[in-house]
């Protein structure tokens, strides 16, 4: 059974251009992956680094493209559709904490990129993409409030505030968010509604 599983995995990973399998056994029988096998997390890290500290740091167009490519990889929380009780070890791994932070940093950077050119809708789209993987990141919500305020659409801002309040539940708003809401939507304390 193990051998059949390894063989299916070897077949799924395929071969490098030189024909060597991407999954192979070393001299001791340990399975190794070829350097050409990369994870979305590795690619996301590389794109963010290149956008903020590499070629994109000095070139606006490159930065925008790299950050956009990074967020395209984001499809939701890490292994969100995993079966109940499976991959429980992940909660003990640093990746479970690192990925949402990396996604949030990428979303915030792309938001800033778009807001510099007055593209509030694109900034909001970047933040919403990041919130799909990092829904509890206070920084993303705060940036979403700011970007939505730029649209000068009070109903839309009230809706974002209502969503945030509903999401916060009994624990209440994060400490930095309250003064931001006071600034952007002073009437929020008297009850925010989408229609209001």
CORZILIN-V453385 format. One record per residue. N is the residue number from 1. PHI is phi in radians with two decimals (* if undefined). OMEGA is omega in degrees with one decimal (NA if undefined). NEAR is the number of other ideal C-beta (glycine too) atoms within 12 Angstrom. Layout:
BEGIN
n/phi/omega/near
N/PHI/OMEGA/NEAR
N/PHI/OMEGA/NEAR
END
This chain:
BEGIN
n/phi/omega/near
1/*/179.4/7
2/-1.08/-178.9/10
3/-1.08/178.8/12
4/-1.15/178.1/10
5/-1.11/179.2/13
6/-1.08/-179.4/20
7/-1.16/177.3/16
8/-1.11/178.6/13
9/-1.14/178.4/20
10/-1.06/179.6/23
11/-1.16/-179.0/14
12/-1.11/-179.6/14
13/-1.28/176.2/22
14/1.31/-175.3/17
15/-2.22/173.4/17
16/-1.33/179.8/16
17/-0.96/179.1/9
18/-1.42/177.1/9
19/1.63/-179.8/10
20/-1.36/-178.7/18
21/-1.15/179.4/23
22/-1.33/173.4/23
23/-2.02/-178.1/25
24/-2.47/177.3/23
25/-1.78/176.8/16
26/-1.43/-177.3/11
27/-1.04/179.6/7
28/-1.65/179.8/7
29/1.54/177.7/11
30/-1.33/179.0/11
31/-1.35/177.3/21
32/-2.32/176.5/19
33/-1.81/175.7/22
34/-1.19/179.3/21
35/-1.10/180.0/11
36/-1.31/178.7/17
37/-1.53/-179.8/23
38/-2.20/177.8/17
39/-1.74/175.5/14
40/-1.02/179.0/25
41/-1.10/177.6/27
42/-1.09/180.0/21
43/-1.15/178.7/22
44/-1.03/177.8/36
45/-1.03/-178.1/27
46/-1.10/-179.7/24
47/-1.12/179.7/36
48/-1.12/179.7/37
49/-1.09/-179.1/23
50/-1.12/-179.8/25
51/-1.24/-172.8/35
52/-1.76/-177.1/28
53/-2.25/179.9/17
54/-1.84/-177.1/18
55/-1.01/-177.5/19
56/-1.30/-178.1/28
57/-1.08/-178.0/17
58/-1.91/-176.4/13
59/-2.38/-174.6/16
60/-1.00/-177.8/19
61/-1.10/179.0/15
62/-1.14/179.8/20
63/-1.02/-179.7/30
64/-1.07/-179.5/31
65/-1.13/-178.6/20
66/-1.15/179.7/33
67/-1.17/176.5/41
68/-1.10/177.8/28
69/-1.05/-180.0/24
70/-1.11/-176.9/40
71/-1.27/175.7/42
72/-1.10/179.7/23
73/-1.26/-173.6/31
74/-1.48/-178.7/38
75/-2.19/-179.7/18
76/2.46/179.5/20
77/-1.07/-178.9/22
78/-0.96/178.8/30
79/0.82/-176.7/22
80/-1.05/-177.5/18
81/-1.66/179.2/11
82/-1.16/179.1/16
83/-1.10/179.1/9
84/-0.92/177.1/8
85/1.44/-179.3/9
86/-1.68/178.0/11
87/1.04/179.6/17
88/-1.07/179.3/13
89/-1.06/-177.7/12
90/-1.07/-178.9/19
91/-1.17/178.3/15
92/-1.73/-178.7/10
93/-1.72/-178.2/15
94/-1.18/-179.1/14
95/-1.05/-179.8/24
96/-1.09/177.2/23
97/-1.60/-176.1/18
98/-1.25/-174.5/21
99/-1.04/179.0/35
100/-1.05/178.3/31
101/-1.16/179.2/27
102/-1.12/178.4/37
103/-1.11/179.4/44
104/-1.09/178.6/37
105/-1.08/178.8/35
106/-1.15/179.3/48
107/-1.10/179.4/45
108/-1.16/179.4/37
109/-1.14/179.3/38
110/-1.24/174.8/43
111/-1.03/179.6/41
112/-1.03/178.2/29
113/-0.97/-178.1/34
114/-1.27/-179.0/30
115/-1.15/177.1/27
116/-1.02/179.9/18
117/-1.85/176.9/17
118/1.30/-179.1/14
119/-1.74/-176.0/20
120/-1.09/-178.6/28
121/-1.10/177.6/20
122/-1.12/178.0/27
123/-1.10/178.8/36
124/-1.11/178.1/33
125/-1.07/178.4/24
126/-1.10/-179.8/37
127/-1.16/178.2/43
128/-1.13/176.0/28
129/-1.09/179.6/33
130/-1.18/179.1/44
131/-1.11/176.0/36
132/-1.08/178.5/28
133/-1.81/-176.8/35
134/-2.27/-172.1/35
135/-1.17/-178.3/26
136/-1.79/-177.1/23
137/-1.35/-177.7/32
138/-1.03/-178.7/28
139/-1.09/178.9/29
140/-1.14/178.8/41
141/-1.09/179.5/39
142/-1.12/177.3/32
143/-1.16/177.5/38
144/-1.13/175.4/43
145/-1.07/-179.8/42
146/-1.10/-178.1/30
147/-1.13/178.7/39
148/-1.18/177.1/36
149/-1.09/179.4/27
150/-1.11/-179.8/28
151/-1.19/-178.5/24
152/1.00/177.4/13
153/-2.01/-175.2/18
154/-1.01/-179.6/22
155/-1.13/179.1/18
156/-1.17/177.6/25
157/-1.13/177.5/33
158/-1.07/179.9/28
159/-1.15/177.8/25
160/-1.09/178.5/38
161/-1.10/178.6/40
162/-1.10/177.6/24
163/-1.06/-179.6/22
164/-1.13/178.8/35
165/-1.10/178.7/28
166/-1.12/-179.5/16
167/-1.21/-177.6/23
168/-1.22/175.9/23
169/1.01/-174.6/10
170/-1.18/-177.7/8
171/-1.29/177.2/12
172/1.43/-178.4/14
173/-1.29/173.3/26
174/-1.09/-174.1/22
175/-1.02/-178.4/13
176/-1.39/-176.2/18
177/-1.40/-179.5/31
178/-0.98/179.9/24
179/-1.12/177.1/17
180/-1.16/177.0/28
181/-1.13/176.7/34
182/-1.02/-179.2/17
183/-1.29/-172.9/17
184/-1.49/-175.0/31
185/-2.53/-172.6/33
186/-0.95/-176.8/18
187/-1.44/-174.1/16
188/-1.06/-176.8/29
189/-1.21/179.8/14
190/-1.56/175.2/13
191/1.88/-179.7/14
192/-1.60/172.7/29
193/-2.33/-179.3/18
194/-1.11/-176.0/18
195/-1.48/-172.4/10
196/-1.03/NA/16
END
